[in-house]
Amino acid sequence: MFRKIVIAFAFIVAVFGFNFSALAESSAPAKDNILVLTLKNGDVAIRLRPDLAPKHVEQIKQLTKDGAYDHVVFHRVIDGFMAQTGDVKFGKKDSPEYDLSRAGTGGSNYANLPAEFSKASFVRGTVGMARSSDPNSANSQFFICFTSAPFLDGQYTVVGEVIKGMNVVDRIKKGDANNNGAVDNPDEIIKAHLETASN
């Protein structure tokens, strides 16, 4: 009986072995899947979603590896809505091009990206790509939602969600509600880096 079971199992492996390999690969931890932003009040961990927006996530990863997000300010923060950052051209404090009056209008040295809209909803902690009126104009800027914003669903690209540190996000300095959330002396991303996901 035992011999029959072993032969049957060997047959299954021989015929369907590739499925076992694929299953093993799919269950392995994704590399560089977590974006960690160090802010003055602590760390914010964001699980990136290449399954939803592979091109956008790849650009965020590259910019992070370049150190482009280090010292970039949260230039637009609207209480009860979202905190926006990521202008690596005009919003980077340690750059000679830093200009708070222009923060939000710049991008990076990489090309703008075609929209990767999905069915993912914008809820508290969702990270989405900022863009102009052109759906295909997202580049480096992103925002984190303080609360649900269903009116953004299907209109902006979702790239991830906060999995740790929303209490830190809540403490980001808010902007002037009468000036579209513009922030004087804004908080910054002290350091951004990638980590390997643990699950």
Residue frames as qw, qx, qy, qz and C-alpha x, y, z in Angstrom:
[[0.000, 0.886, 0.464, 0.000, 0.00, 0.00, 0.00],
 [0.312, -0.793, 0.103, 0.513, 2.79, 2.41, 0.98],
 [0.432, -0.129, 0.597, 0.664, 4.62, 1.62, -2.30],
 [0.234, 0.629, 0.653, 0.351, 1.46, 2.48, -4.30],
 [0.133, -0.939, -0.236, 0.210, 1.17, 5.83, -2.51],
 [0.399, -0.590, 0.348, 0.610, 4.82, 6.65, -3.24],
 [0.379, 0.167, 0.688, 0.596, 4.41, 5.73, -6.93],
 [0.101, 0.809, 0.559, 0.151, 1.22, 7.80, -7.18],
 [0.239, -0.892, -0.036, 0.382, 2.93, 10.79, -5.56],
 [0.439, -0.333, 0.514, 0.657, 5.93, 10.42, -7.89],
 [0.316, 0.468, 0.686, 0.458, 3.56, 10.40, -10.86],
 [0.035, -0.926, -0.370, 0.059, 1.83, 13.58, -9.66],
 [0.345, -0.747, 0.209, 0.528, 5.16, 15.35, -9.17],
 [0.451, -0.054, 0.635, 0.624, 6.37, 14.23, -12.60],
 [0.204, 0.604, 0.652, 0.410, 3.23, 15.44, -14.34],
 [0.136, -0.915, -0.303, -0.228, 2.40, 18.51, -12.24],
 [0.682, -0.286, -0.187, 0.646, 5.80, 19.41, -10.83],
 [0.245, 0.344, 0.129, 0.897, 5.85, 22.80, -12.47],
 [0.392, -0.720, -0.336, -0.464, 2.76, 23.71, -10.46],
 [0.727, -0.563, -0.248, 0.306, 4.57, 22.99, -7.20],
 [0.541, 0.004, 0.028, 0.840, 7.44, 25.21, -8.32],
 [0.024, -0.548, -0.275, -0.790, 5.10, 28.01, -9.27],
 [0.577, -0.719, -0.347, -0.172, 3.32, 27.69, -5.93],
 [0.715, -0.380, -0.169, 0.562, 6.62, 27.89, -4.06],
 [0.353, 0.200, 0.125, 0.906, 7.64, 31.01, -6.00],
 [0.218, -0.640, -0.341, -0.653, 4.31, 32.75, -5.47],
 [0.656, -0.692, -0.302, -0.010, 4.44, 32.14, -1.72],
 [0.652, -0.047, -0.170, 0.737, 7.98, 33.52, -1.39],
 [0.150, -0.785, -0.252, 0.546, 8.27, 37.02, 0.10],
 [0.482, 0.808, 0.174, 0.291, 8.26, 39.81, -2.48],
 [0.619, -0.144, -0.087, 0.767, 11.53, 41.71, -2.54],
 [0.134, -0.042, 0.015, 0.990, 11.64, 45.45, -1.90],
 [0.164, -0.551, -0.731, -0.367, 7.89, 45.42, -1.38],
 [0.364, -0.797, -0.421, 0.236, 7.78, 47.79, 1.58],
 [0.293, 0.608, -0.039, 0.737, 8.53, 51.51, 1.32],
 [0.516, -0.607, -0.437, 0.419, 9.52, 53.02, 4.66],
 [0.148, 0.757, 0.036, 0.636, 9.33, 56.78, 5.14],
 [0.511, -0.340, -0.477, 0.629, 11.11, 58.17, 8.18],
 [0.065, -0.800, -0.216, -0.556, 9.35, 61.33, 9.39],
 [0.027, 0.534, -0.470, 0.702, 10.08, 63.48, 12.43],
 [0.636, -0.330, 0.347, -0.604, 7.49, 61.60, 14.53],
 [0.689, -0.142, 0.705, -0.089, 8.42, 58.06, 13.43],
 [0.080, -0.183, 0.826, 0.527, 8.35, 55.63, 10.53],
 [0.711, 0.342, 0.168, -0.591, 5.55, 54.99, 8.04],
 [0.315, -0.154, 0.890, 0.291, 5.57, 51.58, 6.30],
 [0.619, 0.440, -0.047, -0.649, 3.79, 51.34, 2.96],
 [0.633, 0.050, 0.755, 0.164, 3.09, 48.04, 1.23],
 [0.222, 0.442, -0.433, -0.753, 3.60, 48.73, -2.47],
 [0.717, 0.305, 0.561, -0.279, 1.18, 47.10, -4.93],
 [0.001, 0.384, -0.676, -0.629, 2.91, 46.13, -8.20],
 [0.229, 0.321, 0.914, 0.101, -0.10, 43.87, -8.84],
 [0.204, 0.814, 0.468, -0.278, -2.19, 47.03, -9.25],
 [0.273, 0.956, -0.073, -0.075, 0.30, 49.48, -10.78],
 [0.894, -0.094, 0.124, 0.420, 3.58, 47.83, -11.85],
 [0.497, 0.569, 0.054, 0.653, 4.98, 50.82, -13.78],
 [0.241, -0.849, 0.055, -0.468, 4.25, 53.31, -11.01],
 [0.822, -0.556, 0.116, 0.042, 5.63, 51.05, -8.30],
 [0.837, 0.138, 0.076, 0.523, 8.80, 50.44, -10.29],
 [0.260, 0.711, -0.019, 0.653, 9.34, 54.20, -10.67],
 [0.523, -0.791, 0.095, -0.303, 8.78, 54.77, -6.93],
 [0.919, -0.292, 0.102, 0.245, 11.29, 52.02, -6.16],
 [0.682, 0.382, 0.042, 0.622, 13.88, 53.51, -8.52],
 [0.025, -0.809, 0.049, -0.585, 13.45, 57.00, -7.09],
 [0.732, -0.665, 0.094, -0.114, 13.80, 55.57, -3.59],
 [0.899, -0.061, 0.099, 0.422, 17.00, 53.74, -4.55],
 [0.449, 0.601, 0.039, 0.660, 18.28, 56.99, -6.07],
 [0.352, -0.339, -0.442, 0.752, 17.70, 58.78, -2.74],
 [0.023, 0.397, 0.354, 0.846, 15.38, 61.18, -4.55],
 [0.455, -0.684, -0.464, -0.330, 12.69, 61.17, -1.83],
 [0.586, -0.349, -0.398, 0.614, 15.07, 62.02, 1.01],
 [0.176, -0.364, -0.180, 0.897, 14.26, 65.50, 2.41],
 [0.104, -0.332, -0.560, -0.752, 11.23, 65.98, 0.16],
 [0.195, 0.028, 0.458, -0.867, 8.49, 67.99, 1.87],
 [0.101, 0.551, 0.828, -0.014, 4.78, 67.35, 2.33],
 [0.104, 0.030, 0.146, 0.983, 3.87, 70.50, 0.42],
 [0.491, -0.217, -0.269, -0.800, 0.07, 70.01, 0.34],
 [0.192, -0.138, -0.919, 0.314, -1.74, 68.60, 3.38],
 [0.438, -0.334, -0.210, -0.808, -5.50, 68.89, 3.74],
 [0.254, -0.112, 0.781, -0.559, -6.95, 67.93, 7.12],
 [0.660, 0.261, 0.520, -0.475, -9.56, 65.19, 6.72],
 [0.758, 0.594, -0.092, -0.253, -8.38, 64.35, 3.20],
 [0.933, 0.176, -0.017, 0.313, -4.73, 63.62, 2.38],
 [0.355, -0.793, 0.312, 0.383, -1.02, 64.50, 2.67],
 [0.783, 0.609, 0.047, 0.115, 0.86, 65.00, -0.60],
 [0.414, -0.716, 0.445, 0.344, 4.61, 64.75, -1.17],
 [0.802, 0.132, 0.513, 0.275, 7.10, 63.46, -3.72],
 [0.442, 0.894, -0.014, 0.065, 8.03, 66.53, -5.78],
 [0.824, -0.280, 0.119, 0.478, 11.69, 65.59, -6.08],
 [0.478, 0.506, 0.166, 0.698, 12.46, 68.62, -8.26],
 [0.046, -0.638, 0.033, -0.768, 11.07, 71.61, -6.37],
 [0.692, -0.616, -0.073, -0.370, 10.16, 69.97, -3.04],
 [0.880, -0.076, -0.294, 0.365, 13.55, 68.56, -2.05],
 [0.352, -0.931, -0.029, 0.087, 14.93, 70.68, 0.78],
 [0.589, -0.549, 0.376, 0.459, 18.60, 69.86, 0.20],
 [0.607, 0.394, 0.483, 0.493, 18.43, 70.65, -3.53],
 [0.180, -0.229, 0.088, 0.953, 19.46, 73.98, -5.11],
 [0.183, -0.274, -0.592, -0.735, 16.15, 73.84, -7.01],
 [0.185, -0.485, -0.786, 0.336, 14.07, 73.73, -3.81],
 [0.135, -0.142, -0.102, -0.975, 11.26, 76.25, -4.17],
 [0.149, 0.302, 0.835, -0.436, 8.26, 75.82, -1.88],
 [0.407, 0.486, 0.100, -0.767, 6.18, 78.16, -4.05],
 [0.535, 0.392, -0.560, -0.497, 6.64, 75.71, -6.97],
 [0.154, -0.136, 0.964, -0.171, 6.43, 72.47, -4.99],
 [0.557, 0.392, 0.631, -0.372, 3.72, 70.33, -6.51],
 [0.573, 0.732, -0.069, -0.362, 4.50, 71.38, -10.08],
 [0.169, 0.648, -0.725, -0.159, 7.66, 69.31, -10.56],
 [0.982, 0.017, -0.082, -0.167, 8.48, 65.68, -11.15],
 [0.709, -0.463, 0.448, 0.287, 11.68, 63.74, -11.67],
 [0.047, 0.563, -0.628, -0.536, 14.20, 62.98, -14.40],
 [0.256, 0.118, 0.946, 0.162, 12.12, 59.97, -15.38],
 [0.196, -0.204, -0.555, -0.783, 9.21, 60.05, -17.83],
 [0.568, -0.059, 0.279, -0.772, 5.60, 60.55, -16.84],
 [0.168, -0.021, 0.985, -0.019, 3.60, 57.35, -16.54],
 [0.427, -0.223, -0.580, -0.657, 0.46, 56.07, -18.27],
 [0.591, -0.331, 0.294, -0.675, -2.45, 55.71, -15.87],
 [0.355, 0.028, -0.934, 0.017, -2.85, 52.34, -14.16],
 [0.539, -0.254, 0.190, -0.781, -6.31, 52.74, -12.71],
 [0.258, -0.025, -0.964, 0.058, -7.76, 49.78, -10.83],
 [0.524, -0.554, -0.505, -0.404, -10.81, 48.77, -8.82],
 [0.505, -0.215, -0.562, 0.619, -8.97, 49.40, -5.54],
 [0.196, -0.884, -0.362, -0.222, -10.79, 51.92, -3.36],
 [0.241, 0.481, -0.345, 0.770, -9.27, 54.96, -1.72],
 [0.661, -0.654, -0.361, -0.069, -9.69, 54.39, 2.00],
 [0.383, -0.879, 0.279, -0.055, -7.78, 55.53, 5.07],
 [0.619, -0.485, 0.561, 0.258, -4.10, 54.74, 4.46],
 [0.771, 0.491, 0.346, 0.213, -4.36, 54.30, 0.70],
 [0.292, -0.565, 0.328, 0.698, -1.39, 55.71, -1.22],
 [0.616, 0.666, 0.415, 0.067, -2.18, 57.16, -4.64],
 [0.518, 0.041, 0.264, 0.813, -0.24, 58.96, -7.35],
 [0.112, 0.754, 0.189, -0.619, -0.77, 62.69, -7.76],
 [0.455, 0.261, 0.583, 0.621, -1.21, 64.00, -11.28],
 [0.138, 0.206, -0.080, -0.965, -2.42, 66.99, -13.28],
 [0.673, 0.326, 0.203, -0.632, -5.68, 67.01, -15.25],
 [0.608, 0.426, -0.611, -0.275, -3.96, 64.66, -17.71],
 [0.927, -0.294, 0.108, -0.207, -4.54, 61.08, -16.44],
 [0.923, 0.180, -0.072, 0.331, -1.16, 60.09, -17.87],
 [0.203, 0.818, -0.238, 0.482, 0.90, 62.73, -16.05],
 [0.759, -0.641, 0.112, -0.019, 1.82, 60.98, -12.78],
 [0.538, 0.651, -0.461, 0.273, 5.57, 60.94, -12.18],
 [0.434, 0.185, -0.696, 0.541, 7.01, 61.04, -8.66],
 [0.276, -0.261, 0.351, -0.855, 4.41, 62.69, -6.45],
 [0.441, -0.297, -0.839, -0.113, 2.09, 60.67, -4.26],
 [0.376, -0.443, 0.208, -0.787, -0.40, 61.20, -1.44],
 [0.226, -0.116, -0.928, 0.273, -1.62, 59.31, 1.60],
 [0.407, -0.539, -0.410, -0.613, -5.31, 59.43, 2.50],
 [0.141, -0.236, 0.624, -0.731, -6.27, 60.40, 6.06],
 [0.550, 0.221, 0.608, -0.527, -9.76, 59.01, 5.45],
 [0.528, 0.354, 0.740, 0.220, -11.86, 57.38, 2.73],
 [0.163, 0.552, -0.182, -0.797, -12.07, 59.32, -0.54],
 [0.614, 0.296, 0.729, 0.057, -14.34, 57.29, -2.87],
 [0.430, 0.856, 0.098, -0.268, -14.56, 60.17, -5.35],
 [0.015, -0.718, 0.627, 0.302, -10.96, 59.31, -6.32],
 [0.688, -0.011, 0.725, 0.016, -11.78, 55.69, -7.17],
 [0.672, 0.462, 0.523, 0.247, -10.94, 54.86, -10.77],
 [0.255, 0.961, 0.053, 0.095, -9.56, 58.37, -11.31],
 [0.052, -0.828, 0.545, -0.119, -6.13, 58.09, -9.68],
 [0.743, 0.245, -0.620, 0.062, -3.61, 55.25, -9.59],
 [0.748, -0.611, 0.189, -0.179, -3.40, 53.29, -6.32],
 [0.527, 0.570, -0.603, 0.182, 0.18, 52.23, -5.58],
 [0.441, 0.060, -0.791, 0.419, -0.04, 50.92, -2.03],
 [0.542, -0.714, -0.264, -0.356, -1.37, 51.18, 1.49],
 [0.082, -0.619, 0.579, -0.524, 0.03, 52.12, 4.87],
 [0.795, -0.194, -0.574, -0.040, 0.52, 49.01, 7.00],
 [0.625, -0.462, -0.378, 0.503, 2.24, 50.70, 9.94],
 [0.349, -0.184, -0.073, 0.916, 2.50, 54.27, 11.18],
 [0.010, -0.684, -0.521, -0.510, -0.85, 55.88, 10.33],
 [0.424, -0.818, -0.286, 0.263, -0.58, 57.61, 13.69],
 [0.459, -0.348, 0.220, 0.787, 2.59, 59.22, 12.30],
 [0.175, 0.389, 0.569, 0.703, 0.78, 60.22, 9.10],
 [0.221, -0.814, -0.529, -0.092, -1.97, 61.82, 11.19],
 [0.443, -0.749, -0.095, 0.484, 0.63, 64.09, 12.79],
 [0.492, 0.230, 0.323, 0.775, 2.02, 65.50, 9.52],
 [0.030, -0.409, -0.184, 0.893, 1.75, 69.29, 9.62],
 [0.359, 0.666, 0.653, 0.031, -1.51, 70.43, 8.00],
 [0.283, 0.157, 0.287, 0.901, -1.77, 73.18, 5.42],
 [0.210, 0.254, 0.180, -0.927, -4.00, 76.19, 4.91],
 [0.388, 0.440, 0.808, -0.059, -7.51, 75.03, 4.04],
 [0.311, 0.851, 0.198, -0.375, -8.10, 78.37, 2.29],
 [0.190, 0.756, -0.518, -0.353, -5.04, 77.85, 0.09],
 [0.866, 0.274, -0.354, -0.221, -5.63, 74.30, -1.16],
 [0.936, -0.334, -0.028, 0.108, -3.66, 72.79, 1.71],
 [0.527, 0.633, -0.317, 0.470, -0.40, 74.65, 1.05],
 [0.765, -0.558, -0.218, 0.237, 1.93, 74.23, 4.03],
 [0.092, 0.893, -0.332, 0.291, 4.32, 76.82, 5.46],
 [0.120, -0.580, 0.766, -0.250, 7.54, 75.30, 6.85],
 [0.893, -0.013, -0.210, -0.397, 6.31, 71.80, 5.92],
 [0.750, -0.377, 0.543, -0.006, 7.32, 68.45, 7.38],
 [0.431, 0.610, -0.594, -0.299, 9.65, 66.34, 5.25],
 [0.994, 0.004, -0.103, 0.023, 10.58, 62.76, 4.46],
 [0.359, -0.796, 0.473, 0.115, 13.85, 62.54, 6.36],
 [0.076, -0.386, 0.878, 0.272, 14.76, 59.26, 4.69],
 [0.860, 0.207, 0.033, -0.465, 13.03, 56.78, 2.37],
 [0.010, -0.427, 0.893, 0.143, 14.17, 53.18, 1.92],
 [0.795, 0.045, -0.402, -0.452, 12.89, 49.81, 0.75],
 [0.398, -0.349, 0.800, -0.282, 12.56, 46.68, 2.85],
 [0.313, 0.013, -0.900, -0.304, 11.73, 43.08, 2.02],
 [0.679, -0.322, -0.086, -0.654, 8.19, 42.08, 2.93],
 [0.220, -0.306, 0.863, -0.337, 7.88, 39.59, 5.78],
 [0.515, 0.259, 0.787, -0.219, 4.77, 37.98, 4.34]]
